[in-house]
Amino acid sequence: MFKELNPLLHSELRLAVMSILIGVESADFVFIRRQTGATAGNLSVQLDKLAKAGYIAIEKTFRGRMPCTVCRITDAGRDAFAEYVEALRSYIGR
């Protein structure tokens, strides 16, 4: 039987963000935008959705006078990502 894919993570951009964050302690907005090729507006919306789900934590600070948004994956995000990967395996392994 196929496992259900988490619709929040099944979005290409949100999955890309989670894939980046799973491998690092944290990443700033500019790095994530460059890695994904997303527009700033779209990325901001998708980060907000992940944060509201509790999958990532967002910290907004300043570097000098420049705003800096740093994202970290949460334990809930790690668990959701692991479950998503396991669900994908149910499709691939057939």
BELRAPE-V224733 format. One line per field, one symbol per residue. ss: DSSP state (2 for helix, 1 for strand, 0 for the rest). psi: psi as a letter, one per 30 degrees, with the letter a starting at -180 (. if undefined). A space follows every 10 residues. Layout:
ss: ???
psi: ???
This chain:
ss: 0000000000 0222222222 2200001122 2222220002 2222222222 2200011111 1110011111 1110222222 2222222222 2200
psi: kkkkkjfeff keeeeeeeee ffglelklee eeeeefglle eeeeeeeeee effgflkkkk akjbfkkkkk kkkleeeeee eeeeeeeeef eeg.
